Amino acid sequence: MKIVQISLSDEEYETLRKVLKKRGMNVKEGVREAIRSWLVENRDFSDDPFVKLEPVNFKLDVECTDHDKVLY
């Protein structure tokens, strides 16, 4: 585990503290949650094998109005 230290303006800190107090969280919990959320939102998917998949051509050329005929 690593310790991370940041600096906030007095206004930023007070706003953060008030929001977290309403949620029943302390500053440590709130900052940790914010970092986790940011990491999820900014994840790099370039090495994800699912993202690298090429589209599959099933050799069916179907109009969207005919999908029931093909499926059933």
C-alpha positions as CSV (number, residue, x, y, z in Angstrom):
1,M,0.0,0.0,0.0
2,K,1.2,3.5,-0.9
3,I,0.4,6.8,0.8
4,V,-0.6,9.6,-1.5
5,Q,-0.6,13.2,-0.4
6,I,-2.4,16.1,-2.2
7,S,-3.0,19.8,-1.6
8,L,-6.4,21.3,-1.9
9,S,-7.5,24.9,-1.6
10,D,-9.4,25.7,1.6
11,E,-12.6,26.1,-0.6
12,E,-12.0,22.7,-2.3
13,Y,-11.4,21.0,1.0
14,E,-14.5,22.5,2.7
15,T,-16.7,21.6,-0.3
16,L,-15.3,18.1,-0.3
17,R,-15.8,17.7,3.4
18,K,-19.4,18.9,3.4
19,V,-20.4,16.6,0.5
20,L,-18.7,13.6,2.2
21,K,-20.3,14.4,5.5
22,K,-23.8,14.2,3.9
23,R,-22.8,10.8,2.5
24,G,-21.5,9.6,5.9
25,M,-17.9,9.3,4.6
26,N,-14.6,10.8,5.8
27,V,-12.1,12.5,3.5
28,K,-9.9,9.4,3.2
29,E,-12.9,7.2,2.1
30,G,-14.1,9.9,-0.3
31,V,-10.8,10.5,-2.0
32,R,-10.2,6.8,-2.3
33,E,-13.6,6.3,-3.9
34,A,-13.0,9.3,-6.3
35,I,-9.7,7.8,-7.4
36,R,-11.2,4.4,-8.0
37,S,-14.0,6.0,-10.0
38,W,-11.6,8.0,-12.1
39,L,-9.5,4.9,-12.8
40,V,-12.5,3.0,-14.1
41,E,-13.6,5.9,-16.3
42,N,-10.1,6.4,-17.7
43,R,-9.1,2.7,-18.2
44,D,-7.0,2.0,-21.2
45,F,-8.7,-0.7,-23.2
46,S,-6.1,-0.9,-26.0
47,D,-4.7,-4.2,-24.7
48,D,-8.0,-5.8,-23.9
49,P,-8.5,-8.9,-26.1
50,F,-12.3,-8.3,-26.3
51,V,-11.8,-4.9,-27.8
52,K,-9.3,-6.3,-30.3
53,L,-11.8,-8.8,-31.7
54,E,-12.7,-8.4,-35.4
55,P,-16.3,-8.4,-36.4
56,V,-17.7,-11.8,-37.5
57,N,-19.3,-12.2,-40.9
58,F,-22.0,-14.8,-40.7
59,K,-22.7,-14.5,-44.4
60,L,-26.3,-13.5,-43.9
61,D,-27.5,-10.4,-45.6
62,V,-30.8,-9.6,-43.8
63,E,-32.9,-6.5,-43.8
64,C,-33.9,-5.4,-40.3
65,T,-37.5,-5.9,-41.2
66,D,-36.8,-9.6,-42.0
67,H,-35.1,-10.5,-38.7
68,D,-38.1,-12.5,-37.5
69,K,-37.9,-14.8,-40.6
70,V,-34.3,-15.5,-39.9
71,L,-34.6,-16.0,-36.2
72,Y,-37.8,-18.1,-36.1
